[in-house]
Amino acid sequence: MDGSQRTLLLTLTGHDRPGVTSRLFATLAAFPVTVVDVEQVVIRGRLVLGVLLQCPHDADIGRVWSAAEEVAADLEMDIEISTGRGKVSPRRRGRLHVTVLGSPLRPGAMAGIAGRIAASGANIDRIERLASYPVTCIELQVSGADPVALRAELTAEAAQQQVDVAVQRSGLYRRAKRLIVMDVDSTLIQGEVIELLAEQAGCLPEVAKVTEAAMRGELDFEGSLRERVALLAGLDASAIDEVRRKIRLASGARTLVRTLKRLDYKFAIVSGGFTQITDGLVEELGIDYSAANTLEIVNGKLTGRVVGEVIDRAGKARALQEFARRAQIPISQTVAIGDGANDLDMLQVAGLGIAYNAKPVVRQAADAAVNVPYLDTILFLLGISREEIEAADAEDPAVTSESTAG
C-alpha cells in the first residue's frame, strides 16, 4: 500500500440480528474500496463489528462515510468512523495464546493479567470466551511478547489472583494432530489405586504416608513403590476386582477423551500404578497406548512384588517418547498431563506439560497448570470451546443414548 492511499475504520455497535453484516458490505460494494481487516463479536446479543477499508486517493471518502452512517441509522445502531493515511501496520509477530481459567473469574484477575501483558510491551489483539462453565475460560491473543518472560509474569499474577493461566505459541502446531499422554492415579481417576488396595489389606495409613512423600518428590519413586507393594503381600487377588468397582473417573474425563478422539488425537496413559487396573481403563475409554507396572500374583495372592521394570519418573518420559514414535507424532506435538513428582520428566519432555491439581513442585515446572477438579477444562487450553464440545455431543447418538440411560 503506498502513501497516497487512505484508510477508513468503521465500528458498528448495537442489537445483533440477521443481515447486519451483509447490509453494511452491500452498501460498501458501491464504492472503490478494499477490505483490509474485519473483526466481529457478539456479547449477550450486542454486536460489535469493525471494518478497516483501504481507499484509493481519488475515492470520495465523504460519500462512503455518509453511506455507512445511513446504514447505521436505518438499522438503529451506533457507528464510529475514523480515517488514516499510509500503510496499514501488520500484526506484530510473536503471537501467543493466553488462556485464563477462573471459578469464579473476577474483574481484578483480568485487570492483573492485562496489566502484566501491557507492562511487558505486548498487545492484546483479540479476546474471546471459550467457556462459561464449569469454569469461565477467556482466551487472549497476544502479540509482541517473549513467551518465556510473559509466562513467568503471568504465572506470578495467576497465583496472586487465584486463577489459572496458560501461555502457548500460536501457529499451525496448535491445530495439528497431537498425542495426549496422561497420568492415571489422581488425574484420570480419583484417588490412588495402591491406597485402595492398602485399604483392603488393612495397611492404609502406612501406604498413604509413603505415597504422599513420593508425590512431593521426597522419596525415590521405585523404592517407595516397592516398599508400599511389599505391604500388600498375602492380599487375595480378588481385592483387585473390588478396587476396580470402586474406581471413579475424574469429572470430565470421558468428555476429554471422547472429544480428542473425535479430532483424531491419539490418547495414552502411563502410570506408576498397575496394569491390572489400567487395562480396564484402556478398554473402557478406547485408549490407544498404555504403560504401567504389574503386580505379581501367585496362587491367587499378591506376593508383594512387581513384575519387570518399574515405570518410574524416567520411565514415564521414555514411554511418552515411545508412544510418539509409534504414533509418528513429533515430540513437539505431544501433551503430557500429571500431578506428582513422578510426572516431572514426562511433563518437561512433552511439547506442552500440564500440571493438573498438582503438587507445588510440579506446578512450578509445568508449562501450564489447572487447579480445578474438571479434567475436560484441559480442552480449553487446546483452543476447543465448550460450545464446540456440546455441539459435537449433540450430534453423537452414542452420547445422546448414554445421557438418556444415565
C-alpha positions as CSV (number, residue, x, y, z in Angstrom):
1,M,0.0,0.0,0.0
2,D,1.6,3.4,-0.9
3,G,1.4,6.6,0.9
4,S,-1.4,8.1,-1.3
5,Q,-3.9,5.6,-0.1
6,R,-6.1,6.3,2.9
7,T,-7.8,4.1,5.5
8,L,-11.3,4.2,6.9
9,L,-12.2,2.4,10.1
10,L,-15.9,1.7,10.7
11,T,-17.1,0.4,14.1
12,L,-20.7,-0.6,14.2
13,T,-22.4,-1.5,17.5
14,G,-25.9,-2.3,18.5
15,H,-28.5,-5.1,18.8
16,D,-27.5,-8.1,16.8
17,R,-29.8,-9.6,14.2
18,P,-29.5,-11.4,10.9
19,G,-28.4,-9.3,7.9
20,V,-26.4,-6.6,9.7
21,T,-23.1,-7.6,8.2
22,S,-24.4,-8.2,4.7
23,R,-26.3,-4.9,4.7
24,L,-23.1,-2.9,5.6
25,F,-21.0,-4.7,3.0
26,A,-23.6,-4.4,0.3
27,T,-23.6,-0.7,0.8
28,L,-19.8,-0.5,0.7
29,A,-19.8,-2.5,-2.5
30,A,-20.9,0.6,-4.4
31,F,-17.5,2.3,-3.7
32,P,-13.9,1.6,-5.0
33,V,-12.7,0.5,-1.6
34,T,-10.8,-2.7,-0.4
35,V,-11.5,-4.6,2.8
36,V,-8.2,-4.8,4.8
37,D,-9.5,-6.3,8.1
38,V,-12.7,-7.3,9.7
39,E,-13.4,-8.2,13.4
40,Q,-16.9,-9.1,14.7
41,V,-18.0,-10.3,18.1
42,V,-21.4,-10.7,19.8
43,I,-21.8,-10.4,23.5
44,R,-25.2,-11.1,25.1
45,G,-26.9,-10.2,21.8
46,R,-25.0,-7.0,21.2
47,L,-22.9,-6.8,18.1
48,V,-19.5,-5.1,17.7
49,L,-18.4,-5.0,14.0
50,G,-15.2,-3.4,13.0
51,V,-14.2,-3.0,9.3
52,L,-11.0,-1.4,8.1
53,L,-11.1,-0.2,4.5
54,Q,-8.4,0.9,2.1
55,C,-9.4,3.9,0.0
56,P,-7.6,5.0,-3.2
57,H,-6.6,8.6,-3.4
58,D,-9.4,9.5,-5.7
59,A,-12.2,7.9,-3.7
60,D,-14.8,10.2,-2.2
61,I,-14.4,9.3,1.5
62,G,-17.2,11.7,2.4
63,R,-19.7,9.6,0.3
64,V,-18.5,6.3,1.9
65,W,-18.8,7.9,5.3
66,S,-22.3,9.2,4.7
67,A,-23.5,5.9,3.2
68,A,-22.2,4.0,6.3
69,E,-24.0,6.4,8.6
70,E,-27.2,5.9,6.7
71,V,-27.0,2.2,7.1
72,A,-26.3,2.5,10.8
73,A,-29.3,4.9,11.3
74,D,-31.6,2.6,9.3
75,L,-30.5,-0.4,11.5
76,E,-30.9,1.7,14.6
77,M,-27.2,1.1,15.5
78,D,-24.3,3.3,16.6
79,I,-21.3,3.9,14.3
80,E,-17.9,5.4,14.8
81,I,-15.7,6.3,11.8
82,S,-12.1,7.4,11.8
83,T,-9.7,8.0,8.9
84,G,-5.9,7.5,8.5
85,R,-3.3,7.6,5.8
86,G,-0.4,5.4,4.7
87,K,0.4,1.8,5.1
88,V,-1.7,-0.5,7.4
89,S,0.6,-1.9,10.1
90,P,0.8,-5.7,10.0
91,R,0.0,-7.5,13.2
92,R,3.1,-8.0,15.2
93,R,4.9,-11.3,15.2
94,G,5.5,-13.5,18.2
95,R,1.8,-14.1,18.7
96,L,0.7,-16.1,21.8
97,H,-2.5,-17.6,23.2
98,V,-3.0,-16.7,26.8
99,T,-5.8,-18.8,28.4
100,V,-7.3,-17.7,31.7
101,L,-9.4,-20.1,33.8
102,G,-11.3,-18.9,36.8
103,S,-14.0,-20.2,39.1
104,P,-15.2,-17.5,39.5
105,L,-13.3,-15.2,37.2
106,R,-13.3,-11.7,38.7
107,P,-12.5,-8.3,37.1
108,G,-9.5,-7.9,39.3
109,A,-7.9,-11.0,37.9
110,M,-8.5,-9.8,34.3
111,A,-7.0,-6.4,35.2
112,G,-4.0,-8.1,36.7
113,I,-3.4,-10.3,33.7
114,A,-4.0,-7.5,31.2
115,G,-1.7,-5.2,33.2
116,R,1.2,-7.7,33.1
117,I,0.8,-8.1,29.4
118,A,0.9,-4.4,28.8
119,A,3.9,-3.9,31.1
120,S,5.8,-6.5,29.1
121,G,5.3,-4.3,26.0
122,A,2.9,-6.8,24.4
123,N,-0.5,-6.1,22.9
124,I,-3.8,-7.9,23.2
125,D,-5.2,-8.3,19.7
126,R,-8.3,-10.3,20.4
127,I,-10.3,-11.7,23.4
128,E,-12.9,-14.4,23.3
129,R,-14.7,-16.6,25.7
130,L,-14.2,-20.4,25.4
131,A,-16.4,-21.5,28.3
132,S,-18.8,-20.2,31.0
133,Y,-19.0,-23.5,33.0
134,P,-17.8,-25.5,34.8
135,V,-15.3,-22.6,34.9
136,T,-15.1,-19.4,33.0
137,C,-12.4,-19.5,30.3
138,I,-11.2,-16.5,28.4
139,E,-8.6,-16.7,25.7
140,L,-6.5,-13.7,24.7
141,Q,-4.4,-13.5,21.5
142,V,-1.3,-11.5,22.3
143,S,1.4,-10.2,20.0
144,G,4.9,-8.8,20.6
145,A,5.7,-10.8,23.8
146,D,8.6,-13.1,24.7
147,P,6.8,-16.4,25.7
148,V,9.2,-17.4,28.5
149,A,9.2,-14.0,30.1
150,L,5.4,-13.5,29.8
151,R,4.7,-17.0,31.2
152,A,6.8,-16.2,34.3
153,E,5.0,-12.9,34.8
154,L,1.5,-14.3,34.3
155,T,2.2,-17.3,36.5
156,A,3.1,-15.0,39.3
157,E,-0.1,-12.9,38.7
158,A,-2.2,-16.1,38.4
159,A,-1.1,-17.3,41.9
160,Q,-1.9,-13.9,43.3
161,Q,-5.3,-13.7,41.7
162,Q,-6.1,-17.4,42.3
163,V,-6.8,-18.2,38.7
164,D,-5.1,-20.5,36.2
165,V,-3.2,-19.1,33.2
166,A,-1.5,-20.9,30.3
167,V,0.8,-19.2,27.7
168,Q,1.3,-21.0,24.3
169,R,2.7,-20.1,21.0
170,S,0.2,-19.5,18.2
171,G,0.5,-21.1,14.8
172,L,-0.3,-24.3,12.9
173,Y,1.1,-26.6,15.5
174,R,-1.7,-25.8,17.9
175,R,-4.3,-27.1,15.4
176,A,-2.2,-30.2,14.4
177,K,-2.9,-33.8,15.3
178,R,-1.5,-34.5,18.8
179,L,-0.7,-37.2,21.2
180,I,-2.1,-36.8,24.8
181,V,-0.2,-38.8,27.5
182,M,-1.8,-38.8,30.9
183,D,-1.0,-40.0,34.4
184,V,-3.7,-42.2,35.9
185,D,-3.9,-42.0,39.7
186,S,-5.4,-38.7,40.9
187,T,-5.5,-37.5,37.3
188,L,-7.6,-39.7,35.0
189,I,-9.2,-41.3,38.1
190,Q,-10.0,-40.1,41.5
191,G,-7.6,-41.3,44.3
192,E,-4.7,-43.7,44.3
193,V,-5.1,-47.3,43.4
194,I,-2.4,-48.5,45.8
195,E,-4.2,-46.9,48.6
196,L,-7.5,-48.6,47.7
197,L,-5.6,-51.9,47.7
198,A,-4.0,-51.0,51.0
199,E,-7.4,-50.3,52.5
200,Q,-8.3,-53.9,51.6
201,A,-5.1,-55.2,53.2
202,G,-5.5,-53.1,56.3
203,C,-2.3,-51.1,55.9
204,L,-3.7,-47.8,54.5
205,P,-2.0,-45.4,57.0
206,E,1.4,-46.8,56.3
207,V,1.0,-46.8,52.5
208,A,-0.7,-43.3,52.4
209,K,2.3,-41.8,54.3
210,V,4.8,-43.2,51.8
211,T,2.6,-42.2,48.8
212,E,2.4,-38.6,49.9
213,A,6.1,-38.3,50.4
214,A,6.8,-39.8,47.0
215,M,4.3,-37.4,45.3
216,R,6.1,-34.5,46.8
217,G,9.4,-35.8,45.4
218,E,10.9,-36.5,48.9
219,L,11.4,-40.2,48.1
220,D,12.7,-42.2,45.2
221,F,9.7,-43.5,43.4
222,E,10.9,-47.0,42.6
223,G,12.0,-47.6,46.2
224,S,8.8,-46.2,47.6
225,L,6.7,-48.3,45.2
226,R,8.4,-51.5,46.2
227,E,8.1,-50.5,49.9
228,R,4.3,-50.0,49.5
229,V,3.7,-53.1,47.4
230,A,5.6,-55.2,49.9
231,L,2.9,-54.2,52.5
232,L,0.3,-55.9,50.2
233,A,1.9,-59.3,50.4
234,G,-0.7,-62.0,51.0
235,L,-3.7,-60.0,49.9
236,D,-6.2,-62.0,47.9
237,A,-6.2,-61.2,44.2
238,S,-10.0,-60.8,44.4
239,A,-9.3,-57.5,46.1
240,I,-8.2,-56.1,42.7
241,D,-11.7,-56.7,41.4
242,E,-13.2,-54.9,44.4
243,V,-10.9,-51.9,43.7
244,R,-11.9,-51.9,40.0
245,R,-15.5,-51.5,41.1
246,K,-14.6,-48.6,43.4
247,I,-12.7,-46.6,40.9
248,R,-14.3,-43.4,39.7
249,L,-13.1,-41.4,36.7
250,A,-12.2,-37.8,37.2
251,S,-15.0,-35.3,36.4
252,G,-14.9,-34.6,32.7
253,A,-12.6,-37.5,31.9
254,R,-15.0,-39.1,29.4
255,T,-15.6,-35.7,27.7
256,L,-11.9,-35.1,27.4
257,V,-11.1,-38.5,25.8
258,R,-14.2,-38.5,23.6
259,T,-13.6,-35.0,22.2
260,L,-10.0,-35.6,21.5
261,K,-10.7,-38.9,19.8
262,R,-13.2,-37.2,17.5
263,L,-10.4,-34.9,16.5
264,D,-8.1,-37.9,15.6
265,Y,-5.8,-37.3,18.6
266,K,-4.0,-40.3,19.9
267,F,-4.5,-40.9,23.6
268,A,-2.2,-42.7,26.0
269,I,-2.0,-43.4,29.8
270,V,1.2,-44.0,31.7
271,S,1.0,-45.0,35.3
272,G,3.1,-45.8,38.3
273,G,0.1,-47.9,39.2
274,F,-0.8,-51.3,37.9
275,T,-1.8,-53.0,34.6
276,Q,-4.4,-54.9,36.5
277,I,-6.3,-51.6,36.7
278,T,-5.1,-49.7,33.6
279,D,-6.0,-52.5,31.2
280,G,-9.7,-52.0,32.1
281,L,-9.4,-48.2,31.5
282,V,-7.9,-48.8,28.1
283,E,-10.8,-51.0,27.1
284,E,-13.5,-48.8,28.6
285,L,-12.3,-45.5,27.2
286,G,-10.7,-46.6,23.9
287,I,-7.2,-45.5,24.8
288,D,-4.5,-46.1,22.2
289,Y,-1.4,-46.8,24.3
290,S,-0.6,-47.6,27.9
291,A,2.2,-48.4,30.2
292,A,2.1,-49.4,33.9
293,N,3.6,-51.7,36.5
294,T,2.3,-55.2,37.0
295,L,1.6,-56.8,40.4
296,E,3.0,-60.3,40.8
297,I,0.2,-62.8,41.7
298,V,0.9,-66.4,42.7
299,N,-1.7,-68.9,43.7
300,G,-4.3,-66.2,43.8
301,K,-2.4,-64.0,46.2
302,L,-0.3,-60.8,45.8
303,T,3.3,-61.6,46.5
304,G,4.3,-58.1,47.5
305,R,6.4,-57.7,44.4
306,V,6.1,-56.1,40.9
307,V,7.0,-57.9,37.7
308,G,9.6,-56.5,35.3
309,E,10.9,-53.0,35.0
310,V,9.3,-50.3,37.2
311,I,7.6,-47.4,35.4
312,D,9.1,-44.6,37.4
313,R,9.8,-40.9,36.7
314,A,12.3,-41.6,33.9
315,G,10.2,-44.5,32.7
316,K,7.2,-42.2,32.1
317,A,9.2,-39.9,29.9
318,R,10.6,-42.9,27.9
319,A,7.0,-44.2,27.5
320,L,5.9,-40.8,26.1
321,Q,8.7,-40.9,23.6
322,E,7.9,-44.4,22.6
323,F,4.2,-43.6,22.1
324,A,5.1,-40.6,20.0
325,R,7.4,-42.8,17.8
326,R,4.6,-45.4,17.3
327,A,2.0,-42.8,16.5
328,Q,4.5,-41.0,14.2
329,I,3.9,-37.7,16.0
330,P,6.8,-35.3,16.8
331,I,7.5,-34.7,20.4
332,S,6.7,-31.1,19.9
333,Q,3.1,-32.2,19.2
334,T,2.7,-34.1,22.5
335,V,0.8,-33.0,25.6
336,A,1.5,-34.6,29.0
337,I,-0.8,-34.3,32.0
338,G,0.2,-35.2,35.5
339,D,0.1,-34.2,39.2
340,G,3.1,-35.7,41.0
341,A,6.9,-35.5,41.1
342,N,6.9,-38.8,39.2
343,D,5.4,-37.0,36.2
344,L,8.1,-34.2,36.1
345,D,10.3,-35.7,33.4
346,M,7.3,-36.5,31.2
347,L,5.9,-33.0,31.6
348,Q,9.3,-31.5,30.7
349,V,9.8,-33.7,27.6
350,A,6.4,-33.1,26.1
351,G,5.6,-30.2,23.8
352,L,3.1,-29.0,26.4
353,G,3.3,-30.1,30.0
354,I,0.1,-29.5,32.1
355,A,0.1,-29.8,35.9
356,Y,-3.4,-31.0,36.9
357,N,-4.3,-30.3,40.6
358,A,-0.6,-30.9,41.2
359,K,1.9,-30.5,44.0
360,P,3.8,-27.1,44.1
361,V,7.0,-28.5,42.6
362,V,5.1,-29.8,39.6
363,R,3.1,-26.6,39.0
364,Q,6.3,-24.6,39.0
365,A,7.9,-26.9,36.4
366,A,5.0,-27.3,34.0
367,D,4.1,-25.1,31.1
368,A,0.5,-24.7,32.3
369,A,-1.4,-25.6,35.5
370,V,-5.1,-26.4,36.0
371,N,-6.3,-26.3,39.6
372,V,-10.0,-27.0,39.2
373,P,-11.5,-30.5,39.5
374,Y,-12.7,-30.8,35.9
375,L,-10.4,-32.7,33.6
376,D,-12.2,-31.5,30.5
377,T,-11.1,-27.9,31.1
378,I,-7.8,-29.0,29.5
379,L,-9.7,-28.9,26.2
380,F,-9.9,-25.1,26.6
381,L,-6.1,-25.0,26.7
382,L,-6.1,-26.6,23.3
383,G,-8.4,-23.9,21.9
384,I,-11.6,-26.1,22.0
385,S,-14.6,-24.2,23.3
386,R,-17.5,-25.5,25.4
387,E,-19.9,-24.7,22.6
388,E,-17.9,-26.9,20.1
389,I,-17.9,-29.8,22.6
390,E,-21.6,-29.6,23.2
391,A,-22.4,-29.3,19.5
392,A,-20.4,-32.4,18.7
393,D,-22.0,-34.3,21.6
394,A,-25.5,-33.3,20.4
395,E,-24.8,-34.9,17.0
396,D,-23.4,-38.1,18.5
397,P,-26.1,-40.8,19.0
398,A,-23.9,-42.7,21.4
399,V,-23.6,-39.7,23.7
400,T,-27.3,-39.0,23.5
401,S,-28.3,-42.6,24.4
402,E,-25.7,-42.6,27.2
403,S,-27.2,-39.4,28.7
404,T,-30.7,-40.8,28.4
405,A,-29.7,-44.0,30.1
406,G,-27.9,-42.1,32.8
